[in-house]
């Protein structure tokens, strides 16, 4: 994630994850739907599914996939309503939910190709472990960046883009839904960034899909799924599944 100059901390550069803005025309007009369909279709082709997990080309493709998921991680952060009952969700909430649902349909296809890598269980286990650790690494990095950004923000800053110039990817702390004017159930001063929650966590769901695939389809034990996580944790590796 690029550095973002934050007026809340005196203009110093703070690392913060980027997130897709569901109000953008690409999302609002569902222009991503055909792309999601094409990705699902491509991953249902045996050769492409195999290449997605191959030792040669798989890593590059998986990195691209996980980077895309990272842009949806923490999307449309809102404040929970606890003092009243919302009668209707906003259009932005619906747009974010629809995007998250479309992307989630790709998850089963993204892991199915592991079974096509090789006829030997050892090779399939290596392919599985490789993607599992890669996904865990991206999630761990996002959690670290998110915690760092949260530590530097005591109040949601105003949205940096004018209404006539919306951005598809904006700093998470600057997301439109995190702006004081978009927070319900309290005054702007009390709407700290720590009070904002997102139900869009595709990296978490991708990791859950991988763990489920390993346990159910590959019939791996807990130790095989965790792999070398104990050693990774001791060494400080961000790729530790445990």
Phi and psi in degrees as a GROMACS rama.xvg file:
@    title "Ramachandran Plot"
@    xaxis  label "Phi"
@    yaxis  label "Psi"
@TYPE xy
-72.4  161.237  UNK-2
-72.0956  143.779  UNK-3
-124.363  125.255  UNK-4
-72.7603  117.175  UNK-5
-111.798  115.469  UNK-6
-63.4232  -21.0318  UNK-7
-69.5798  -18.7395  UNK-8
-120.869  35.8037  UNK-9
74.3073  21.4051  UNK-10
83.4178  5.16654  UNK-11
-74.374  156.083  UNK-12
-79.3833  128.267  UNK-13
-123.859  132.862  UNK-14
-75.2574  128.533  UNK-15
-147.091  141.876  UNK-16
-63.2748  148.788  UNK-17
-93.2785  153.825  UNK-18
-142.426  146.206  UNK-19
-68.062  138.239  UNK-20
-91.2509  110.25  UNK-21
-66.4293  -9.62587  UNK-22
-82.518  -11.2898  UNK-23
-63.1298  150.65  UNK-24
-59.527  -34.6527  UNK-25
-60.6157  -37.9059  UNK-26
-83.4948  -44.9023  UNK-27
-60.3094  -36.65  UNK-28
-94.8819  8.30166  UNK-29
56.7061  37.2834  UNK-30
-71.8661  -11.2228  UNK-31
-84.4015  -14.7764  UNK-32
-59.3701  -45.1327  UNK-33
-64.9108  -36.11  UNK-34
-63.6509  -44.7792  UNK-35
-61.6653  -40.641  UNK-36
-63.7482  -42.8778  UNK-37
-64.2997  -39.0566  UNK-38
-64.6444  -43.9228  UNK-39
-61.9168  -42.2297  UNK-40
-63.9515  -43.6403  UNK-41
-63.785  -40.4414  UNK-42
-74.1275  -10.4356  UNK-43
-86.289  -6.61398  UNK-44
-86.2074  128.75  UNK-45
-57.2471  -44.4836  UNK-46
-63.7118  -42.2449  UNK-47
-69.8917  -41.0529  UNK-48
-61.7477  -37.6802  UNK-49
-68.3009  -43.5573  UNK-50
-63.4643  -31.0854  UNK-51
-62.9325  -23.6628  UNK-52
-118.65  8.40588  UNK-53
-72.3653  150.907  UNK-54
-62.5747  -25.4379  UNK-55
-82.6467  -57.3662  UNK-56
-106.789  -11.2845  UNK-57
-64.4532  -41.0717  UNK-58
-59.5885  -43.54  UNK-59
-63.3872  -41.7814  UNK-60
-68.4205  -39.447  UNK-61
-67.6854  -37.209  UNK-62
-61.2915  -44.139  UNK-63
-61.06  -42.1545  UNK-64
-63.9495  -46.3622  UNK-65
-70.8114  -32.8957  UNK-66
-63.8261  -37.4584  UNK-67
-65.766  -41.247  UNK-68
-64.8259  -34.7133  UNK-69
-61.2379  -31.7714  UNK-70
-70.8724  -14.331  UNK-71
-101.771  -7.83166  UNK-72
-70.0051  119.85  UNK-73
81.0365  18.4328  UNK-74
-65.7775  145.716  UNK-75
51.8823  60.1286  UNK-76
-72.0882  131.165  UNK-77
-133.794  167.439  UNK-78
-96.4389  134.387  UNK-79
-67.2115  136.777  UNK-80
-88.1944  117.139  UNK-81
-119.564  -13.8406  UNK-82
-102.613  -4.45006  UNK-83
-155.044  167.594  UNK-84
-104.893  112.652  UNK-85
-63.5835  131.823  UNK-86
-82.3524  -28.7101  UNK-87
-154.352  139.026  UNK-88
-78.5655  154.948  UNK-89
-73.8224  163.743  UNK-90
-64.0381  -36.8917  UNK-91
-62.5065  -39.5  UNK-92
-59.6686  -44.194  UNK-93
-65.2637  -39.9623  UNK-94
-64.1504  -42.5694  UNK-95
-65.8782  -40.403  UNK-96
-64.389  -41.9217  UNK-97
-65.2169  -40.5225  UNK-98
-64.463  -46.2747  UNK-99
-61.124  -37.7724  UNK-100
-67.8297  -40.465  UNK-101
-62.665  -44.2386  UNK-102
-67.3883  -37.857  UNK-103
-63.0931  -25.9559  UNK-104
-66.5511  -17.5691  UNK-105
-81.5106  -23.2241  UNK-106
-53.708  -49.6821  UNK-107
-59.2016  -38.4578  UNK-108
-69.9598  -28.414  UNK-109
-71.3545  -20.1994  UNK-110
-108.973  -15.617  UNK-111
-63.2065  -29.1873  UNK-112
-69.3294  -10.961  UNK-113
-59.8454  -36.033  UNK-114
-70.1474  -14.4612  UNK-115
-97.576  -5.84883  UNK-116
-62.078  -44.9903  UNK-117
-159.498  161.503  UNK-118
-82.3882  -11.936  UNK-119
-92.4173  134.586  UNK-120
-58.4365  -34.282  UNK-121
-63.6539  -41.6178  UNK-122
-68.223  -38.8556  UNK-123
-65.5557  -38.6446  UNK-124
-64.5081  -39.0816  UNK-125
-64.5222  -41.9832  UNK-126
-64.7479  -41.641  UNK-127
-64.5015  -48.8868  UNK-128
-62.1106  -36.7662  UNK-129
-61.7481  -47.6547  UNK-130
-70.7877  -36.2866  UNK-131
-60.5837  -45.8302  UNK-132
-69.3376  -35.5785  UNK-133
-64.3931  -44.3999  UNK-134
-64.3735  -43.1554  UNK-135
-62.2927  -37.9533  UNK-136
-63.7132  -43.3382  UNK-137
-65.1182  -39.7498  UNK-138
-66.127  -42.9777  UNK-139
-62.7666  -40.6425  UNK-140
-65.3282  -40.022  UNK-141
-64.022  -42.082  UNK-142
-63.3472  -38.5871  UNK-143
-67.2653  -45.6703  UNK-144
-63.7578  -40.116  UNK-145
-65.0955  -42.2545  UNK-146
-64.9732  -38.7414  UNK-147
-65.8907  -43.5828  UNK-148
-64.6579  -40.1684  UNK-149
-65.5666  -35.8028  UNK-150
-66.237  -24.1276  UNK-151
-98.3696  -1.86775  UNK-152
-118.64  119.5  UNK-153
-102.729  -13.1453  UNK-154
-153.206  137.863  UNK-155
-62.4967  120.187  UNK-156
-72.5842  161.669  UNK-157
-65.7426  155.613  UNK-158
-65.0209  128.766  UNK-159
-76.4995  -10.9856  UNK-160
-107.836  137.956  UNK-161
-66.4234  154.997  UNK-162
-57.6989  -29.7659  UNK-163
-81.6359  -4.31202  UNK-164
-133.736  62.5968  UNK-165
-68.5546  150.093  UNK-166
-110.568  140.572  UNK-167
-68.352  -38.879  UNK-168
-120.014  118.659  UNK-169
-126.644  158.962  UNK-170
-57.256  139.384  UNK-171
-58.1508  -41.5161  UNK-172
-68.4255  -16.5224  UNK-173
-102.431  9.06324  UNK-174
-59.2137  144.61  UNK-175
-52.3147  -39.3031  UNK-176
-69.893  -14.6551  UNK-177
-94.085  -3.42611  UNK-178
-69.4674  146.916  UNK-179
-53.8087  -37.2169  UNK-180
-67.6322  -17.9519  UNK-181
-100.534  1.97663  UNK-182
-94.2637  131.083  UNK-183
-107.262  158.254  UNK-184
82.0754  21.6249  UNK-185
172.672  170.202  UNK-186
-80.7218  166.403  UNK-187
-64.3284  -34.2541  UNK-188
-65.6674  -31.2419  UNK-189
-88.1188  -4.49541  UNK-190
-84.3492  66.9812  UNK-191
-72.6848  159.442  UNK-192
-63.2103  -28.8621  UNK-193
-66.4846  -16.2848  UNK-194
-88.7408  -1.06685  UNK-195
-94.8279  138.599  UNK-196
-130.195  148.683  UNK-197
-125.969  139.776  UNK-198
-98.7439  8.28671  UNK-199
-108.855  96.9577  UNK-200
-130.474  69.4797  UNK-201
-64.8783  -28.2466  UNK-202
-66.6447  -39.0609  UNK-203
-62.3244  -43.4049  UNK-204
-69.972  -34.8189  UNK-205
-65.8486  -41.4125  UNK-206
-64.179  -41.1792  UNK-207
-63.5288  -38.153  UNK-208
-63.0111  -42.196  UNK-209
-64.7822  -44.4097  UNK-210
-63.3664  -42.6579  UNK-211
-64.245  -41.6425  UNK-212
-62.7711  -41.6549  UNK-213
-65.0404  -40.4722  UNK-214
-76.7654  -40.7593  UNK-215
-90.4052  -51.0372  UNK-216
-82.3031  -48.519  UNK-217
-85.2709  -9.70358  UNK-218
55.113  44.996  UNK-219
-85.5643  151.071  UNK-220
-79.2724  170.293  UNK-221
-60.2021  -40.6759  UNK-222
-64.4371  -38.607  UNK-223
-69.9987  -35.6955  UNK-224
-68.8535  -43.9066  UNK-225
-70.9795  -26.3531  UNK-226
59.4473  -131.313  UNK-227
-92.4271  32.7304  UNK-228
-62.2496  -33.7489  UNK-229
-63.8249  -43.6501  UNK-230
-67.4537  -38.2099  UNK-231
-62.4553  -42.2176  UNK-232
-63.2684  -40.5114  UNK-233
-64.4096  -38.5993  UNK-234
-83.9088  -2.22796  UNK-235
78.9708  18.6318  UNK-236
-72.285  135.681  UNK-237
-77.6533  -1.08937  UNK-238
-92.3429  11.7066  UNK-239
-73.841  120.562  UNK-240
-70.0266  -37.7401  UNK-241
